[in-house]
Amino acid sequence: MARKKIREYDSKRLLREHFKRFSGRDLPIKSAQVTESTDFNELAEKEPLLASAKLVVKPDMLFGKRGKSGLVALDLDLDQVAEFIQGRLGKEVEMGGCKGPITTFIIEPFIPHDQEFYLNIVSERLGCSISFSECGGIEIEENWDKVKTIFVPTSATFTSGDCAPLVATLPSEIKGEIEEFIQVVFALFQDLDFTFLEMNPFTFVDGKPYPLDMRGELDDTAAFKNFKKWGNIEFPMPFGRVMSPSESFVHGLDEKTSASLKFTVLNPKGRIWTLVAGGGASVIYADTVGDLGYASELGNYAEYSGAPNEEEVLRYARVVIDCATADPDGHKRALVIGGGIANFTDVAATFNGIIRTLKEKESKLKAARMSIYVRRGGPNYHRGLAKMRALGEEIGIPIEVYGPEATMTGICKQAIECITAAA
């Protein structure tokens, strides 16, 4: 499971689009997303309610405490909303120790209300926890003792009896409505593969629950079965994290393939770089470098998996090696081309893309004083390793090559010894 945060706009969109499927009723949710490309005249035509109603506007940037930070404006008309956004769009703010520009806002009708409720559902290893409070809103933390929580085991049916402890102290005129709401939201949570969902607060509009503020996370590994239900979903970068051109290029490759291609620059001047097959293996390599005391020298996190074809590996490896060899400074560097023992990926085939890249980048590798350490196992790994050994002799670059008899942690240690050895 990979928990990925989504914007409030998308959380509310999914709730609105699928609530009727489970309850037979519509939720009166209206909202719009605003970015630099938004034309407010077109928005007014597309969403006439927003042009005539009083509105709320706030950043939709995956950070909380927006109200306490003065980033929420209430009871505005659309012109005032446009002015509020234009004064803040693209401006850098600091939230939770992270700095970044505000690029996305959500606007929706302003809902005067007296009651504020809290609902939270979290997917855990053996089931889901559901928390509810009749004292929601910005003071929820000060009223945490009033939050009630139950646990629903995996595969168990969530019944009215299970829900009863959550709503036991509610007035009778709203108890049934909120109980049904919690049950429907939980069914939707499971069906759409949410891993986290929070409404703080939700209230009532015309007798129907209405989320005023909402956060959601999805299991992005379930995208293959939910792409129609999710629609055009976005998984934004965490606030304060802006992709470099190299990272953006790999992200684009990843979106166009059925394989998985991940690349994050950790230290552009790092002297240890990785080109690793498999998500689990990539974590082991990165953690090992850190555990051995050289996290500050780790240039990147990289992972390719799901049997990418040779051309995809070639384009991916070009990015990694270009970053690893940038700005040579005379110090030795190391590239770890690793992985676990593949189940179905043809090691020789994926190595073809890497070998072509290494040949292309021969002069850059030499200028960066790069040594290469290879460790891999799986289908056709003998052929793949033999090609790597031959490559080292052909281009005159130090390449140490190992099969599954060597440990993944062992070649990390060798890479560190390489960069720390006397010049």
N, C-alpha and C positions, 0 to 999 in steps of 0.2 A: 504494500500500500504506500502511495506517495501522496501526502497531504499537500494540496496546492491551494493557496488563498485565491479567492475571486473577488471582484469588486462588488460593492453593495448593490449597484445597479443590476448586476447579473444574478445575485442572490434573490433579489426581489422579483426579477423577471422570471426566474425558474419557479418561484413560489406561486406567482400569479398564473403562469401558463399551465401548471400541473395541479393546482389545488382542486379545480373542478373535477378532474379525473378521479379523485379519491373521495370527494365530498358531494359532488353534484351541484356545488354552489361556486359562484365567482367571488373573488376577493377584490375590493375596490381599490387596487393598487394602481397608481399612476406615477410614473417617473420618467425622467429623460437624462441621458448622459451628454455632457458638454465637454468638448476638447477644443484645441486650437482651431480645428477645421469646422467647427459648428457655425452654421449661419442661423442667427436667431430669427430671421424672417421665415426661413424654411421651417424652423422648429415650431414657430407659432402656427403655421399652416398644418403641420403634421399632427401636433398635439394642441388643439384649440383650447382644451381645458386649462393648459398652462398659461395661455395668453389672457385668460379671463379671471383666473383664481389668484388668491394670495399664495405665495410660494415660500418654500424653504430651500436654501442652497448650502452645500457643504462639499469639501474635497472628498473624492472617492479614491483614496490612495493607500489603502490597506493599513492605515494607522488609526488609533482610537483617540479618545479624549479631545475630540475636535471642538466640542462645545466649551470645555474648560480652557481651550487654547484660543478662543475668540475666532474660530474659523467657521462658525455656523451663523448664518443670518436668517431671521424669521420674518414672516409677514411682509414680504416684498412683492411688488409687481414684476413683470418680466423685464421691463427696462431697468429696474433697480437691480435685479439679478444679474443682468448683463454687465452693469457697471461694477458690481461686486466682483464678478469673475474676472473682468478685464484688469482690475487692479491687483489681482493675485495670480493670474495664469502665468506660469513660467517662473514665478518668483520662488527663491529658495527659502525654505523654512527648516527649522530643526525640531524633530519630534523623537523622543525617546533616545536621544544621543545620536540620531542619524540626520544628516542634512540632505536635502534634495529639492528639486523643483516640483511645484504642483502643476500637474498636466491634465488632470481629469476631475470633473465635478459631477455631482448628481443634484438634480432639482426635482421637486415634487410639491404637491399641494401642502399648504400650511394647515395643520389639523389642531385646532384648539381642543384641549382635553383636560380632564381632571384625574383620570385613573391611568397609572402606568404599571405594567406587568413585565416580568422578566421570564424568558424561556431560553434554555440552553440544552443542546443535545451534542454529545461527544461520543465518537466511536472509539472503543477500547479493545483490548486484545480478546476478551471473552464475551463482549456484548457492547451495550451502549448505556451511558448514564444520561438521565434526563433530570434537569433541574428547573424549578419553577419558583417564582416569588410574586406576591401581590404588591411588593414594594420595589418596583423597577425604576430605571432612570439613572441619572448621573450619580446618584447617591447609593447605588447598589452595593458598593464595597463597604460603606458605613452600615448597611443593613444586611450584611451577609448572614447573620444568625437567623434571618427570616427565610432564607433560601432552603427549600426542601428538595431532596435528591432521591431518586430511585434508580435501580439498575435492572436492565432488561437483558437477559442472557441471549447470546446468538441463537437464532432459530426459534426462540420462544415467541409466542403470540402476545402482543401487548393489549391487554384487556382493560375494561373499565375498572375492574378490581385493582389492577396494577396502578392505574392512574389515580385512584381514590386518595392516597396519601398526599398527593400534590395539591389537590383542590379541596381538601377537607374543610378548610377554614373560610372558603369563599362564600359570599352571600348566595342564597339559592337562586336568585334571578340571573346570575351569570355563571354559576357553577357548571351547568350542563353545556353551555356554549364553549367555555374554555376547555372543558374536558374533551369535547369533540375536536376542538381546534388542535390540542396537543396530540391527539391520536392521529389526526390527518397529517399534521406536519411530520410526525414520526414515520408514518408510512411513506410519505414523500421523501424524507431523508434517506430511508433505506433504498427505495426504488431508484433514486437518482445518484446513489453512491456518494452522498455527502459524508464527510468525516467529522465535520464540525458545523454547527449552525447555532447562531445566537441572535435573539431579538431582545434588545434592551434600549428602549422599552417597546412593547406593543400596547395598543389601546383599543377602544371600540369606536367604530364609525358606522352609524346607522344600524347598530346592533350586531355588527360583524367585527371580528378581530382585525386589526390593521397594524402591521409592523412599522414603527416610526424609524427605527434604526436597526440594521441587520448586518451580520457578518457571516460569511460562509467559506467553507473549504471543501474541495472535492478530491476524490481519489482519482488522480489523472491516469492511473493504469487501467481504469475502467472506461476510458474514452472510446475504445473499440466497440463497446456495446451501447454506449449512450450518446453517440454523436448526433443522432436525430433528436433525442430528448433535450440535450444540452443546447443544441443550436450553435450559434457563432460565439462560443465561449472564449474568454481570454484568461490566461494565467499570467498576471503581471509580475514583473520583478519586484522583490521586496522594496519598500520605500527607501530611498537613498542609494539604491543599487542601479547604476546605469550601465548598459552593455557597451563594451568597446566595439569598434568596427569588426574586429576579429571574432568576438563572441556573437555579434549580430549575424555575421556570415554563417557561422556554424549553426546558430539557432534556425536560420532559414533553411539550411540543409536538412536539419532534423525534422522540420515541419513537412518536408517534401518526400520523406522516405518512411518505409515501414520499419526500418531499423531505428536504433537510438544513437544519437550523436550529441554528446555533451562536452562543453569546453568553458572553463572559467579561468581567467587570469588572476592569480593570487599575488604574485610579485613579478612585475615585468623585468626586473633585474635579477631574479632568482637564477641559481646555477644548476638546479636539479629540475628536470622537466619530465613529464610522463605522457606516454601514448599507450593507454591500457585498454584491453578488451574485457568487458564485463563490469556491471555496476558494483557487484560485491568486491571484485578484485581491485577496482580502482580505489575504493575506500581503503582497502588493506594497504596498498602501496602508499597512499597519501598519509594514512595514520602512522605507518612504519617510519616514514621520514620524520614525522613530527615526534614520535616516541624516541627516536634516536637523537633528538635535540637539534634537528636542522629544519624545523618548520619555516624559519625565516628565509631559507634558501629554496623553498619549494615554489617553483614558478607558476604552477597551474594545477587544476583538477581537470582530468580528461577521461572520457569513457566512450567507447564505441561498442555496441552490442546488437544482437538481433540479426546477425549475418548481413551486414551491409555489402553491397557489391564492390567490385574493384574500383570503379570510378568514384563512388562515394568515399571510399577509404582514401583514395588519392587526394581528393579535394580537401578532405578533413585533415589528413596528415600534413598537407601544405601549410595550413593555418598554424598547426601546432609547431612545426619546425621553423616557420618564419618568426614566430614569437620567441621561440627558444634560442634563436641565433641572432636576434636583433641587438644592435649596438655592442659589438664585441669589445671587451675591455682588457683583453690579455689574460684573464683568469680562465682556468679550466671549467668546463661545463659537462654535465652528464644528461643523457636522454635514456629513460627507462622505457623500453618497449616490452610490455608485459601482459600478463593475463593469467587466469587460472587454467584449468583443463576443460576445454570446450566440449559440450555435448554434441552439437550439430554443426557449429561454424567450421567451415573448411579453412584451417589455419594457413595452408599454402596459398589459397586464393586471396584471403585478406592481406597476407604479407606481400602479395604482388603489388598492391596499391602503395603500401609503405615503401617497398624497395624502389619503385619508380620515383617516388618523392625524394628519397635519399639520394638517388642518382642526380635528380634535377638540382638538388640543394647542396651538392658536393662542396662547392666553393664557400658557401655560407657556413657549412658545418666545420670546415677546416679553419676558417677565419675565427669562429667562436671557440676553437680548441675543444670540440665536442667529442666525448667518448660515449659509446652506445652499449647498453646492456639489455640483452634480449632473454626473456624466459617465457615459454609457452608450451602448452600441451593440447591434445585434441586431434580430431581427424586430420590426417595428412601433415601432422606437425613435423615429422622427420624431413619431408621435402621442404617445408617452409623454413626450418632451421638451417638446412643445407644451403638454401638460397641466400640466407642472411650471412652465413660464413663466407660464401663465395663473394658476396657484395663487399665485405670488409677488405678482402684482398684486392678486388677490382678498383675501388675508389680510394684505398689507402687511409681509411679512417678506422680507429680502434673499435672493433665490435666484438664483445664477449657474448657468446650464444649458449643458452642452456635449455634443456627440456624439463619435463616435470620432475626429474631427479633433483633439481635445485629448488630451493624455497623462494617464494615471492619476497619474503623479508630479507633473504640473503643477498639478492641483487640490489636491493635498496642500500644495504650496508656497503656493497662494492661501489655504488655510485657516489656515496658520501666519501669513501676513502679516496676516490678519484679526485674529487674537487678539493680535498684537503691536503693532498700530497704536494710535496714541494714542486715548484714549477720547473 
